[in-house]
């Protein structure tokens, strides 16, 4: 079983990876450590959406493979 990191570290890594990709395309974004509280909230919310999407994809995969689904990811809303 894979262990997911906590929400905040995952949000930071997602945000910084996204920032690097955007920088490669010529877009400038604020570094993680300079985000204001509203921007930080958006980054964390986006990460929660990604976690939920992963949970749903894992559940779908388990159903398609005929396996029972018992694993949950942190921050799952369903």
C-alpha positions as semicolon CSV with decimal commas, in nm:
position;residue;x (nm);y (nm);z (nm)
1;X;0,000;0,000;0,000
2;X;0,125;0,348;-0,088
3;X;0,130;0,613;0,183
4;X;0,024;0,962;0,078
5;X;0,201;1,263;0,226
6;X;0,001;1,510;0,433
7;X;-0,215;1,765;0,255
8;X;0,010;2,069;0,304
9;X;0,336;1,906;0,182
10;X;0,150;1,760;-0,116
11;X;-0,003;2,102;-0,192
12;X;0,341;2,262;-0,176
13;X;0,497;2,008;-0,412
14;X;0,205;2,032;-0,653
15;X;0,215;2,412;-0,651
16;X;0,592;2,432;-0,701
17;X;0,584;2,172;-0,981
18;X;0,304;2,369;-1,147
19;X;0,504;2,690;-1,102
20;X;0,809;2,532;-1,272
21;X;0,600;2,414;-1,567
22;X;0,445;2,758;-1,606
23;X;0,788;2,923;-1,579
24;X;0,915;2,700;-1,861
25;X;0,629;2,837;-2,072
26;X;0,727;3,195;-1,981
27;X;0,468;3,264;-1,710
28;X;0,575;3,405;-1,376
29;X;0,394;3,296;-1,059
30;X;0,447;3,361;-0,690
31;X;0,671;3,117;-0,502
32;X;0,497;2,900;-0,240
33;X;0,660;3,075;0,055
34;X;0,524;3,412;-0,064
35;X;0,160;3,312;-0,113
36;X;-0,094;3,519;0,076
37;X;-0,360;3,331;0,278
38;X;-0,616;3,340;-0,007
39;X;-0,364;3,205;-0,261
40;X;-0,255;2,936;-0,017
41;X;-0,620;2,836;0,031
42;X;-0,663;2,801;-0,345
43;X;-0,349;2,585;-0,373
44;X;-0,468;2,356;-0,092
45;X;-0,819;2,334;-0,244
46;X;-0,670;2,239;-0,582
47;X;-0,470;1,966;-0,411
48;X;-0,784;1,834;-0,241
49;X;-0,947;1,815;-0,584
50;X;-0,650;1,620;-0,719
51;X;-0,660;1,380;-0,422
52;X;-1,032;1,320;-0,478
53;X;-0,973;1,260;-0,849
54;X;-0,704;1,004;-0,761
55;X;-0,936;0,835;-0,512
56;X;-1,209;0,807;-0,774
57;X;-0,969;0,677;-1,038
58;X;-0,836;0,416;-0,794
59;X;-1,190;0,310;-0,706
60;X;-1,281;0,282;-1,074
61;X;-0,968;0,078;-1,143
62;X;-1,050;-0,156;-0,855
63;X;-1,403;-0,205;-0,987
64;X;-1,276;-0,271;-1,339
65;X;-1,033;-0,529;-1,203
66;X;-1,307;-0,689;-0,994
67;X;-1,138;-0,604;-0,666
68;X;-1,300;-0,471;-0,352
69;X;-1,206;-0,112;-0,276
70;X;-1,106;-0,038;0,082
71;X;-0,824;0,218;0,057
72;X;-0,886;0,585;0,120
73;X;-0,668;0,883;0,051
74;X;-0,630;1,168;0,300
75;X;-0,878;1,448;0,237
76;X;-1,131;1,231;0,056
77;X;-1,472;1,395;0,045
78;X;-1,669;1,083;-0,043
